[in-house]
Amino acid sequence: MITADFLNIILITLGGILISMGVHLIPVGGAPAAMAQATGVGTGTVQLAAGAGLTGLVTAGFMMNVTDSMALILASGTVGAMIMISVTMLVGQWIYVYGVGCPAASAKVKYDPITKDRQDLYVSQGTEGHGIPTASFISGVIGAALGGLGGSLIYYALLSIENGLPEADFVGIASIFAIGLFFVNAVIPSYNIGGTIEGFHDPKFKRFPKAVIASFVATFLAAIMGVVAIGGM
Amino acid sequence: MSVGGGGGGAHAAIPQNNLIAFGVIGGLIGIYAAYFLTDIIGPSMSFLGALGALCGIVWGAAAVRRVANYGLGTGVPSIGMLALGIGIIAATFGLAVGGIAGPVIAVIFASLIGLVVGILANKVLNMGIPIMVQSMTEIAAAGAITIIGLSTSMIGTFMFFDEVVNGVVVAQGVATGVMTTGYIAVIFIAGGLAILHPYNANLGPDEKQDRTLACAFEKGAIAMITAGIVATITPFASGSLTILIGVAIWYISFSGFYKRVKRDAYRVTGTGLLPSKEELE
């Protein structure tokens, strides 16, 4: 019983670290991007991570209805988050290209690391790039996969705790707890990158080990509380 | 999303320590008074929980104001979401294990996680904000008080599990009444907005503490009205008083806020209607 609880705490902590890693890969542009003055999606880390994470939770929860297989549940959560972020980035890209009328270009690198296209020629003066270049898009999809995987891992671990709660209560508590952890682990990396990042090619990406350490400590504490609150230990 | 803040400490007419006392003591008194008086007098006293949450909200908004003035780099909303994220974890834990001491335990553990996150932010993430540790502790605790206060005013108790006598539910707990029903999402957003929005709306070189806090009272009153609306459809709490008092607080605080906006503005002038086509020619 105690071993199982301990395993759940480790899984939840791992989930938190995955979310924290994932946020570093999602192209977050913040307010400057909303004005097409920086690369990425024009909103904050928390909103993007929460959107991807909550979609991941919904899809993982849906899969949990039909199967007990951990692999399928995690895969479902992962894919759900990936679809969510992809759609967000795609529609954002349409608006940048057809609405604002600017090409997708990164100001952080001279050549796109994936397509090898020249970037600096297309960056408008006075901006830090605009739109979502291929490298950022792919980075975002990978980030969402990590986030969705982390979120569904937390949810799965919480729901595999043995207790005597009625099922509806159990699901309610586990999901709100997972959401709480998601917000904490979305804000910590957001502070680490100073609010904006372009993806894995951004120099700020190298800072991710710090956020992983911070998320590890914070999530571990919260995971113990969560497992005790839900009735383990 | 604004980056916010000009770097450096914020000027404050009311010292932060008074606000901490207001938030912690007022918050806990409100929550416990709601719990006991709902038992003794009746469900109509559940509005006291929302008053407790209001104290937590004002305290949280004041702490956000202080720390966000240094410029978080990510926009003010992130810290409000962090507060509610920590708050919800600590509130679930505190209420589940604490019984009658639940709110106190929740506040203590929220402060603990807030303290750890604050230390991590400064030492590991190198944010370098001098009051980060203290503010993070405060904001997380304020988040927990807000969540518990609004939950209490929604269902009339902060007990986590249902009270069952002879197989009949005599009192709904937070787990069934607030979390399973999904009202917790309302608390999350209404409470989070009330904590993060005031400074976000007022920031700038002319930001004044009393104007920001008036805005916090106003947002807290909206959260209170929302809790009252939920309480009208839950069996063990009464919403009418919560809504009435919420509207009264909203009116008073909004007038106060508007008065301060006029005081701080260079000039307030009516623009009239847009000119018609003929007038333009």
Chai-1 contact restraints between the chains, C-beta under 6 A:
chainA,res_idxA,chainB,res_idxB,connection_type,confidence,min_distance_angstrom,max_distance_angstrom,comment,restraint_id
A,G30,B,M1,contact,1.0,0.0,6.0,A-B,restraint_1
A,A31,B,M1,contact,1.0,0.0,6.0,A-B,restraint_2
A,G44,B,M1,contact,1.0,0.0,6.0,A-B,restraint_3
A,G44,B,G75,contact,1.0,0.0,6.0,A-B,restraint_4
A,V46,B,S78,contact,1.0,0.0,6.0,A-B,restraint_5
A,V46,B,M81,contact,1.0,0.0,6.0,A-B,restraint_6
A,A168,B,T180,contact,1.0,0.0,6.0,A-B,restraint_7
A,D169,B,A175,contact,1.0,0.0,6.0,A-B,restraint_8
A,D169,B,T176,contact,1.0,0.0,6.0,A-B,restraint_9
A,D169,B,T180,contact,1.0,0.0,6.0,A-B,restraint_10
A,G172,B,M179,contact,1.0,0.0,6.0,A-B,restraint_11
A,G172,B,T180,contact,1.0,0.0,6.0,A-B,restraint_12
A,I173,B,A175,contact,1.0,0.0,6.0,A-B,restraint_13
A,I173,B,M179,contact,1.0,0.0,6.0,A-B,restraint_14
A,I176,B,M179,contact,1.0,0.0,6.0,A-B,restraint_15
A,I176,B,I184,contact,1.0,0.0,6.0,A-B,restraint_16
A,F177,B,T92,contact,1.0,0.0,6.0,A-B,restraint_17
A,G180,B,G85,contact,1.0,0.0,6.0,A-B,restraint_18
A,G180,B,I88,contact,1.0,0.0,6.0,A-B,restraint_19
A,G180,B,I89,contact,1.0,0.0,6.0,A-B,restraint_20
A,F183,B,M81,contact,1.0,0.0,6.0,A-B,restraint_21
A,F183,B,G85,contact,1.0,0.0,6.0,A-B,restraint_22
A,V184,B,G85,contact,1.0,0.0,6.0,A-B,restraint_23
A,V187,B,S78,contact,1.0,0.0,6.0,A-B,restraint_24
A,V187,B,L82,contact,1.0,0.0,6.0,A-B,restraint_25
A,S190,B,T74,contact,1.0,0.0,6.0,A-B,restraint_26
A,S190,B,S78,contact,1.0,0.0,6.0,A-B,restraint_27
A,Y191,B,A121,contact,1.0,0.0,6.0,A-B,restraint_28
A,Y191,B,L125,contact,1.0,0.0,6.0,A-B,restraint_29
A,Y191,B,M127,contact,1.0,0.0,6.0,A-B,restraint_30
A,N192,B,L125,contact,1.0,0.0,6.0,A-B,restraint_31
A,G194,B,G73,contact,1.0,0.0,6.0,A-B,restraint_32
A,G195,B,G73,contact,1.0,0.0,6.0,A-B,restraint_33
A,G195,B,T74,contact,1.0,0.0,6.0,A-B,restraint_34
A,K210,B,V124,contact,1.0,0.0,6.0,A-B,restraint_35
A,K210,B,L125,contact,1.0,0.0,6.0,A-B,restraint_36
A,I213,B,V124,contact,1.0,0.0,6.0,A-B,restraint_37
A,A214,B,L120,contact,1.0,0.0,6.0,A-B,restraint_38
A,A214,B,V124,contact,1.0,0.0,6.0,A-B,restraint_39
A,A214,B,L125,contact,1.0,0.0,6.0,A-B,restraint_40
A,A218,B,V117,contact,1.0,0.0,6.0,A-B,restraint_41
A,L221,B,I113,contact,1.0,0.0,6.0,A-B,restraint_42
A,A222,B,I89,contact,1.0,0.0,6.0,A-B,restraint_43
A,M225,B,I89,contact,1.0,0.0,6.0,A-B,restraint_44
A,M225,B,F93,contact,1.0,0.0,6.0,A-B,restraint_45
A,A229,B,T92,contact,1.0,0.0,6.0,A-B,restraint_46
A,A229,B,F93,contact,1.0,0.0,6.0,A-B,restraint_47
A,A229,B,A96,contact,1.0,0.0,6.0,A-B,restraint_48
